[in-house]
Amino acid sequence: MASKKSFPLRLDPMLYQALERWAADEFRSVNGHMEYLLREALRREGRLPSPKRTDKEEEQHDQN
């Protein structure tokens, strides 16, 4: 697994409590849920690079 970047983050306590409840509803940690939310927002906005295709995926794409 790739290493993760650590950094301090200050949040309003009410915002953190809301995130904590939401994360629990989704069976995630607060950190994991925040990462999920950020990744989804970036994906929706087209700001994440496309995942690289494996050789097998490339072969299947070429056959179509």
C-alpha positions in Angstrom: 0.0 0.0 0.0 1.2 3.5 -0.8 2.3 5.7 2.1 -0.2 8.3 3.3 0.5 12.0 3.9 -0.1 13.1 7.5 -1.0 16.7 8.4 -2.8 18.5 11.2 -6.4 19.5 10.6 -8.4 21.8 12.8 -12.2 21.4 12.6 -15.1 23.1 14.4 -16.2 20.6 17.1 -19.8 20.5 15.8 -18.5 19.7 12.3 -16.3 16.9 13.8 -19.3 15.5 15.7 -21.4 15.4 12.6 -18.6 13.7 10.7 -18.2 11.2 13.5 -21.9 10.3 13.4 -21.8 10.0 9.6 -18.7 7.9 9.7 -20.2 5.5 12.2 -23.3 5.2 10.1 -21.1 4.1 7.2 -18.9 1.8 9.4 -15.8 3.9 8.8 -13.4 5.8 11.0 -13.7 9.6 10.8 -10.3 9.7 9.0 -11.4 7.0 6.5 -14.7 8.7 5.9 -13.1 12.1 5.3 -10.7 10.5 2.8 -13.7 8.9 1.1 -15.6 12.1 0.9 -12.6 14.0 -0.5 -11.9 11.3 -3.0 -15.5 11.3 -4.2 -15.6 15.1 -4.5 -12.4 15.1 -6.5 -13.7 12.3 -8.7 -16.9 14.1 -9.4 -15.0 17.3 -10.4 -12.7 15.4 -12.7 -9.7 16.3 -10.6 -8.3 12.8 -10.0 -6.0 11.2 -12.5 -7.5 8.2 -14.4 -6.3 4.9 -12.9 -3.8 3.1 -15.0 -5.1 0.1 -16.9 -3.5 -3.3 -16.3 -2.1 -5.3 -19.2 -5.2 -7.5 -19.1 -7.6 -4.6 -19.2 -5.6 -3.1 -22.1 -6.0 -6.4 -24.0 -9.7 -6.5 -23.4 -10.1 -2.9 -24.5 -8.1 -3.6 -27.7 -10.3 -6.6 -28.6 -13.5 -4.4 -28.5 
